[in-house]
Amino acid sequence: MSNETYKNTALIQASLKKRYAREKRFQWMGRFAVFLGFLFLFILLFDIVGKGLPAFTQQYLLIDLDLSADALDVAPDADAEALSRANYAGVIKSSLRDMFPEVKSRSDKRMLYRLVSVGAEYELRDRVMADPALVGTRQSLWLLAHSEAASYLKGQVDPNSPEAERRVKDAQITWLDQLHADERTKSGFNTQFFTAGDSREPELAGIRVALYGSFLTLAVTFLLAFPIGVCAAVYLEEFAPTNRLTDLIEININNLAAVPSIVFGLLGLAVFINFFEFPRSAPLVGGIVLALMTLPTIIITSRAAIQSVSPSIREAALGVGASKLQAVFHHVLPVAMPGILTGSIIGMAQALGETAPLLMIGMVAFIMDAPAGVTDPATVLPVQVFLWADSPERGFTEKTSAAIMVLMGFLIMMNALAIYLRKRFELK
Amino acid sequence: MQGNDDMNQMKTADAAVPEEARGLDIHAHADVSNYETTGDPLLDNPKMSARNVNVYYGEKHAIMDVSLDIGGNEVIAMIGPSGCGKSTFLRCLNRMNDTIPICRVKGDIQLDGEDIYHSRQDTVLLRARVGMVFQKPNPFPKSIYENVAYGPRIHGLAHNKIEMDEIVENSLRRASLWEEVKDVLDKPGTGLSGGQQQRLCIARAIAVSPEVILMDEPCSALDPIATARIEELIDELKERFTIAIVTHSMQQAARVSQRTAYFHLGKLIEVGQTKQIFTNPQHELTENYITGRFG
């Protein structure tokens, strides 16, 4: 007996080394996997933030403007109507020519004009119309730089690279250097990025339409998908009989969660736009389509959350004479709520990042004015990212990354709200 | 006359299903096919009466032809080995078995002469009259006050806050928990100790002033001190309520009950005065169980 015990001890000891080695190896593999995951995430974030941060600053050039009535091509006592149609572009161009009198050839002049954004003339118009007394004076005003000039001022262009490979030409670089030496350049926070809609000019493009659009679309999605999803989950989990029909429904819900999202877009196009004739490009339709897409996720996670509630709580409620509905709504749902919210937020995050189905229903349009309601045309953040990433202008590269940063900020805020709500439910 | 209303569809996970439903083969051993309940299961003026009750879990015949009366203001203990059907029988008395989809109940169970399995019988009303305390303390994850006030609130028993406070205090006092929790009524009931939780569950059950209280092994999750307190409590409660208690502890049955029923493999083997059952069992199976030869 004791001999045998001794033999076993020896055998176990012999195997111990191998077991521990295996455990060590596994731990290292796990650490490596975690490290790799974080590395990729870090590279991704670093790349996006690095590219996107410059988009939050704007470059301005100080230009001496001749705002005489003559130059503006209006009568000295012009009314607002006439002022709104004055020749501001001409004023800016002639002012630039005055500042760089050595520029003579047509193509050089055209390059010179490209230092200032085309948006500058509208900005100037707004300023003059707000203060008509400016007419007839000479003013030094900060005008928005063109995106190409701005990219040089931000140090994104290497002046030593071959001229043919860059959009900013040698002559422009000389002028910009000269302006910079005269302290006629400045950079400021890009508020326009948050207050403007889309534009063909990178320096004028903003994210507001997409931000509003995403908010309205997700609001519609949440208002539809959450109550419907939770009700369906409660019914299926607590009230529905177990039979072939409910099994079939369950299988179909699970399959629905795996349907490619573009199919929902096609459905939205066929049903809501073509048949019900809802407006195109509207957050309403986008929200409905995304709600359809999100529903299976919410139903499945809500059912899991309801299922995981201890049956003893149901029994306790039924035991004091609560009806089934009371047992579910007073006791089961509050306990399941954190899980339901987690599932919903996963679904909503999915919806926030969805592009394909929205392309199908026309939320990909070029829209400059922020939507006032759910039926106004709008676009959403991921679609805006898609649009900008598709644009050839260099200035849109940083806009794309900046839009991704805004999208992630939106997502973080949504998650924070969900975590806050979950904590509140857990405390009760 | 089966428990076939909406309650039937409510799904419950394994934990809530009595052991008989979980696939233990109750026909595995011992031949009890020829039997008649020893002793007299019937009373003159019963509070509840069960006649020829049969319960099936799917194909399984969990309770066979049980007839038993429960008298007013008595404590009746149901004992027997695991899987003998005592919990199942108890859960028939307030139709808690309705929550198990595969469970069918046949036979006749009456409360004050009314058939509780009648199609017009409302389970909400029945469960307000026949309360239940479960094996594992299961307070709601809400405040102590809410736990007790919940029943009276859904039944509309209190008309204002003062009445509700009174009901809560009285129920907690009767469950001899008041002194311990009167300063922490807004703290969650789940934060109490196991014994306190079980007394809270008793307070919750008596808050709706039921006529009968069913207790399904109420002390099996408690330590001896907490058990002793619950037993004292049962003794006091029998002044006002009729109590049917299922227990695995024969000492407990002997201490708290006036009558004892012994179940074996789905059959009611013997019923009698507790003293007689424990000192002079008539049936061989009862004697074997009580003397510890199996169980």
Interface residues (C-beta under 8 A of the other chain):
Chain A: E237 E238 F239 A240 P241 T242 Q307 S310 P311 S312 I313 R314 E315 A316 A317 L318 G319 V320 G321 A322 S323 K324 Q326 H330 H331 P334 V335 K428
Chain B: D6 M7 Q9 M10 K11 T12 A13 A15 A16 N94 M96 T99 P101 T123 V124 L125 L126 R127 A128 G131 M132 V133 F134 K136 N138 P139 F140 P141 K142 Y150 G151 I154 H155 C201 R204 A205 A207 V208
